[in-house]
């Protein structure tokens, strides 16, 4: 039981640090441009030399790829380490369900 509490606390700390780091980075980038996303995009277009930076890409070319990519994003979540860690730190599936 103690391992589950420690694992949960560790995951909460990691999530908070990740959120704080990403928020700080976004804050600093927007600060450089006076907290104006429009100024940020204008500078990106100027540096790149084209406005294609704001155009949609061609990552997904057909409906089958779209469905496949969507399924990978949905079902891939089941294999995330913080979920698997819960199963490897308890004796059976019943205890794993109780730990969530």
C-alpha positions as CSV (number, residue, x, y, z in Angstrom):
1,X,0.0,0.0,0.0
2,X,2.9,2.4,0.8
3,X,4.3,1.8,-2.7
4,X,1.1,2.9,-4.3
5,X,1.0,6.1,-2.2
6,X,4.6,6.9,-3.1
7,X,4.0,6.1,-6.8
8,X,1.0,8.4,-6.8
9,X,2.8,11.2,-5.1
10,X,5.7,10.9,-7.5
11,X,3.4,11.1,-10.5
12,X,1.7,14.1,-9.0
13,X,5.0,15.9,-8.5
14,X,6.1,15.0,-12.0
15,X,2.9,16.4,-13.5
16,X,3.2,19.6,-11.5
17,X,6.8,20.1,-12.5
18,X,6.0,19.5,-16.2
19,X,3.0,21.9,-16.1
20,X,5.0,24.6,-14.3
21,X,7.9,24.2,-16.7
22,X,5.7,24.4,-19.8
23,X,3.8,27.3,-18.4
24,X,7.0,29.2,-17.6
25,X,8.3,28.6,-21.1
26,X,5.1,29.8,-22.7
27,X,5.0,32.8,-20.4
28,X,8.6,33.8,-21.3
29,X,8.0,33.4,-25.1
30,X,4.8,35.5,-24.9
31,X,6.6,38.1,-22.7
32,X,9.2,38.6,-25.5
33,X,6.3,39.6,-27.8
34,X,4.3,41.7,-25.4
35,X,1.8,38.9,-24.6
36,X,0.5,39.2,-28.1
37,X,0.1,35.9,-30.1
38,X,-0.5,38.0,-33.2
39,X,3.0,39.6,-32.8
40,X,4.5,36.1,-32.2
41,X,3.0,34.7,-35.4
42,X,3.9,37.8,-37.4
43,X,7.6,37.4,-36.3
44,X,7.5,33.7,-37.1
45,X,6.2,34.5,-40.6
46,X,8.9,37.2,-41.0
47,X,11.7,34.9,-39.9
48,X,10.5,31.9,-42.1
49,X,9.9,34.1,-45.1
50,X,6.5,32.6,-45.9
51,X,3.1,32.3,-44.3
52,X,3.0,28.6,-44.9
53,X,4.0,28.2,-41.3
54,X,0.4,28.8,-40.4
55,X,-1.1,26.4,-43.1
56,X,-2.2,22.9,-42.2
57,X,0.3,20.2,-42.9
58,X,0.0,17.0,-44.8
59,X,0.7,14.6,-42.0
60,X,-2.6,12.7,-42.5
61,X,-3.2,12.1,-46.2
62,X,-6.2,9.8,-46.3
63,X,-9.2,8.7,-44.1
64,X,-7.5,5.3,-43.2
65,X,-4.5,7.2,-41.9
66,X,-6.7,9.5,-39.9
67,X,-8.6,6.6,-38.3
68,X,-5.4,4.8,-37.6
69,X,-3.7,7.8,-36.0
70,X,-6.8,8.5,-33.9
71,X,-7.0,4.9,-32.6
72,X,-3.3,5.0,-31.8
73,X,-3.8,8.1,-29.7
74,X,-6.8,6.7,-27.9
75,X,-5.6,3.2,-27.2
76,X,-2.0,4.1,-26.7
77,X,-2.9,5.7,-23.5
78,X,-3.4,2.3,-21.9
79,X,0.3,1.7,-22.2
80,X,1.5,4.9,-20.4
81,X,4.1,4.2,-17.7
82,X,2.1,5.7,-14.8
83,X,-0.7,3.3,-15.5
84,X,1.5,0.3,-16.0
85,X,3.3,1.1,-12.8
86,X,0.1,0.7,-10.8
87,X,-0.2,-2.9,-12.1
88,X,3.4,-3.8,-11.4
89,X,3.3,-2.6,-7.7
90,X,0.3,-4.6,-6.6
91,X,-0.2,-8.3,-6.2
92,X,-3.3,-8.7,-8.4
93,X,-5.8,-6.9,-10.6
94,X,-8.3,-6.4,-7.8
95,X,-5.7,-4.4,-5.7
96,X,-4.8,-2.4,-8.8
97,X,-8.4,-1.4,-9.3
98,X,-8.7,-0.3,-5.7
99,X,-5.5,1.8,-6.0
100,X,-7.0,4.1,-8.6
